[in-house]
Structures are given as structure tokens and as C-alpha cells.
Amino acid sequence: MRYIGNKTNLLNNINQVIIENCDGNEKIFCDIFSGTSSVARFFKNRYKIISNDMLYFSYILQKATIQNNNLPEFKTLKEKLNIDDVFKYLENENVNNDNYKYFIYENYSPNKKCDRMYLTTENAKRIDYIRNTIESWKEEKLIDENEYYYLIASLIEGVPFVSNITGTYGAYLKEWDNRAYKKFEMIRINVIDNFYDNECFRENANQLINKIEGDILYIDPPYNSRQYLPNYHLLETIARFDCPKINGKTGIRDYKEEKSKYCIKAEVEKELEELIKNAKFKHIIMSYNQDGILDKEQITNILKKYGNKDLYKLYEIPYKQYQNKLTKKMENHYEYIFYIRKENVNKNKIYITKSTEKQYNMAVMEESEKYNYEIVKFQSENRRKYLKSPLNYVGGKYKLLPQLMEYFPDKVNTFVDLFSGGFNVGINVNSNRTICNDINDFIIGLYKELYDKPVEKILDKINCNINEYGLSKENESAYKKFRIHYNETKDPIDLYTLTCYSFNYQFRFNNNKEYNNPFGRNRSQFSENMKKNLILFADKLKKMEIDFCAKEFDKISIEKLGNDDFIYCDPPYLITTGSYNDGNRGFKDWKEEEELKLYNFLDKANDKNIRFALSNVMEHKGKENKLLKEWSKKYKTIYLENDYSNSSYNTKKGKSKEVLIINY
């Protein structure tokens, strides 16, 4: 696509700057003046992308190729309109429709009312027809949002190939160029899936910079006094579909409210300095033209003012000057690429939701001052109903699921539930494959049984146990006899039945790995609600592609995992003592050695670009997990509202500060 300052020819140079100056652990790349999004597209296969541009047609291109991760399938069009090839349909159908707006034809191609020669009559009508059709399909809900943006982007990308211009739409040629006679075709744009939730914006860059953060910021601002919108007004009008009031010989739309200060000599230096000053990115790369209204000394001074002077670099790239048929080639012309590193820009952050703001207001303020954290508030909360585990496992995360899922990735290939416990998290995460691991082999054995056996047989077994032993919430002797029976047989369904009549429905063993939880008098029984939960849980398990493991966490291999996978950890908490980690229950206890092993395990996952989330507590009853606080500074810390009615460590003497630590 022909575009002033398009960086397609500089992509390899920009990439080399990154290779030379970055450490390879970067995750987020921002293209804040995206234009045709060629830079963002180039780096999409390596990073999460944040892209931005004030022009709406650029925003359309970003939505289609950056935020969107999949080629659209147009299923509804195929099913309801029997359209197998959407592009051929749009390129070949009759263009005459009395209900359509033919704004491009009427204003930018020769006809009785207009003598502008941007497009031939045939191509102008075709463009109008396609744009009208896309809009009507959207209104009739025949295409979804991704399909909508993709089709408009394909339309926009095709327009320059038949436009009768020298390079921009600031003027048209007075004679027809051979290119203009070509039959209009949409561009079939390639889309790659980088398994990230990429973000696209249409905002003033200097306002947006205060809302975003990341690792690499690429800046490619306008470099001369020519505003971009009048140079690309035709593409902007096609994208907006707004039939604006136009002016002058070239039919330019009004743009007085959309001027960039980067094109104004009296404003640009101040504007760039503000952008660099507020950028929360470690690596800043800026490209600029030798003929720009800022000279390289001005840019250098700004970068060195806010970055590490010792790491500043300037690359001068011999570059073919932007040319059209009316300009001549200039020799010894350079494109500049500047690099600077900002130190200590990514503070460790405390993320709080609306529900946690009141609870943690004072604590969060104290933490932010003490550890130089930045507080980030999230307003939205996920209220989706989640499937509840039939097992009442100490520290189970069912009540926290709305908060956890708010921060979990939308797309996961392999999900690793490293300390699955009650498996409330694993059963609710949508993934192509799940690894369910817990050191408690009794729990894993029960999950395998629920996975392998028909639900009817499981229920029959439970009912037989109840009837044979006379189990009820009043019959303690029956419960004790059945507990002896289970400890002899170790049958998984017997274990589940036993917990249904135990105190708080909990799983508790002694050092001989014998179940020893006391009777749940007048409280515990296999109720209809428990039966319902069990059926739903077992049905969901059977639909999953799942591997069950009963290993110590560091024995789980991550060699075959990548950036589309996700590890969730809910380990025993170092500064609490639950019935699963006190060292007196037949299973390994949790001490500093295990804690540090887990940090090392997660650091290795991070080095392999594997996403992870760790649940834990920062403080409890006046105790502070200093190891966790120090280690977590590498990543993002989210404060959660905890509520464990069955937890032995959450007492009135001091609530725990529950956190989620993520590396994405």
C-alpha cells in the first residue's frame, strides 16, 4: 500500500535494532503511529501488539490484521445467502442498487456532476457497491465484527492499486494512468494468530501513552508539515462511510479538528518530549526522516533527557526518498533510527478490581509507597456462572473464579493446573488440552474414576454405599465403619462418598495416608445439590482432552509448552498452615525450599515465553511472605478479595491478602 513514510523497506533495520539492544524477554510491542500497520504486522508473530493511529482507515486495518487473530470464515453468509466466495461475489455482482449510497462515484470519478479523476467510473461504482453491501450485511447481522473489519480492510487495501494518483490523494492526475484502468479487486489479507489479546486504538498518541505500557515502543510520527488526513481523505471517507461535506478541486473532507501537532513546527518538539517523558516502555525506537521538521540533535536531546545516555544509539540508513512522478531523486538521503533505554519504567503493579478496592484501599496505599508499586484499577468484573467442583477442598478457588477469570488469557492451547486440588479452576478454563496435576494421588484417582466411568455407575456406587452402611448426617457409627472400609479398599468413589458425610466435606489424611476427617454431624450428607454438581462436573470432564498426573510440581515437563499455553499455580501457602501442607498428613509439607523451587520453575516458564498465573498470599495474621514480595517485582501483582468459609487460616484474627501474580 502506497503511504507516506511507510516503513516496509525499513523493517529489517528496525528488527536489527531490537536484536542489538533488547534482551529477548520482551513481550509487548507498541506501534503508536501505525499507519498501514506494516510494522505492527511484521512483529506480531513475536509480541503482543498494541497499535494506534488517529486515522479511521488505519484503525480498520489494525482491527483486521492486528487485533483479529483469525481469517474470517463467513459462515452466516454461506448458510443464509449461499455465498461460497465472498470476495468474488463482491467483485462481480451487479453494482446498481437504488437503495445504496454512491458517494465515491458521484464525487471522485468523472460523471455529469463531477470531473475529478481519482477513479474510473466502473471502479468507483464497484467500491461504492462493496462498501454499501458490507454495511448492510453488518446491519442484518450476516457478518460479525471481525468479518466486518476484515472486509473493509480488504476493500481499502485494494483502492490504491486502481487510484489515478501520484502517491497520495492530495491530488489526482489529469490523464489516466494505466493502473487506473485495472478492474478493481479486493486484497485477500493474510492474518496470523500470535495467541495474544492484541489491542488497537484510535487516539491521540500523547493521550494514549498515559494508558498503556509495555516493553518496546516504536515511534514513527509525521515528519513534515503535510497533515495525513487530507493526503488520504478518500480512504478515510470509504472507511467511515459518512458521506461528508467536501471542499475544493480535490474534494477534501474537513479536518480542522483532526490536525496532528507533530506536523506543526512550533508544537512538535514539545509534543515529542511529552510522549517520551510519559512512555512506560523500557526500549524506545524512533524512526524519522532526514528532511523532518525536527533535526536529529533535537530528537537526541529529548531521548537522552529521559533515557540512559550511555545506551543511546543513532542509526543512519541510506533510504530512497519518497518520490512521485513530479519529484526527483535526492542522493545521500537518510532515514534515522534512534534507540534509547528508559530505566525503572515498569514498576511492579498492584491491580485491584471494584470489589477489592474498598477492602484493600489502605493496604494497597501502604504497599504502593513501601515497594514503589503502581496501583491499577479494573472496573469490569466477570459475572459468568462457573461450574463448581463436587469436592470441598481447602483453599478451593470457586469463589474467586470471577476475579481470576478476568485476568486469564482468552485463548489457551494447553492449560496446566499444577496444583489442581478441587479442580475448580481447571474445569472452567477453556483450552484445547488440560493437564490436571496434584501430589495427592487419591484426588487424582478420583478424577480419573469420574472421567472413565459412566455417571450412572458412579451414582449407583454412591447409593449402594449409603444404603449398605446406613450413612446419614446423624449416624456417626455408620460413618466410622465406612471410614474403616475405605481405608482398607482405597476405592475412589468410596472416598468421595466418605467426604460427603465428613466434617466440612474435607479431604484429610494422617501420616499413614489413612482418611481421618471426623464426622459432620447434623451438617454433612450427599444432598441433591451435591448430586447435581457431581453430574455436571463429571459430564464436563468427559468432554475435555485431559491428562491426569500425581507428581511433584517440578517433575512436570514444560519443554513442549509455548506462548499459546498457560500454567496456573495454586500451591500451599508458605505463611499459612492448611491441612494439606502441615507435614502431618502423609504428603510432603511446604517450606522455603519448595517455595523457591516454584519461583525457579515459573522463571524458567517465563524464559520460554509460557504464560503463567500464581495464586498466593502476601500477608497473613501479621506474617509477611518476603520471598514472594521480592520475587513478584519481576511480574504483575493483582490483589484479590478472598472469602474461604472453610479455610482454617482465614480467621477473624487477620485476613489474608490474596494475590494473583501473572507474567503477561
PyMOL commands that set and color helices and strands:
alter all, ss='L'
color gray80, all
select helices_A, chain A and resi 8-21+38-43+56-67+75-81+86-92+103-108+121-139+145-162+178-181+205-208+228-231+233-240+256-258+261-263+265-278+296-306+309-311+354-371+398-407+441-452+455-469+476-489+492-500+503-505+528-543+553-555+592-607+626-634
alter helices_A, ss='H'
color red, helices_A
select strands_A, chain A and resi 28-31+48-52+199-201+214-219+246-247+252-253+281-289+313-318+334-341+349-353+374-378+414-417+433-437+546-549+566-569+611-617+619-620+623-624+636-639+658-662
alter strands_A, ss='S'
color yellow, strands_A
deselect
rebuild
show_as cartoon
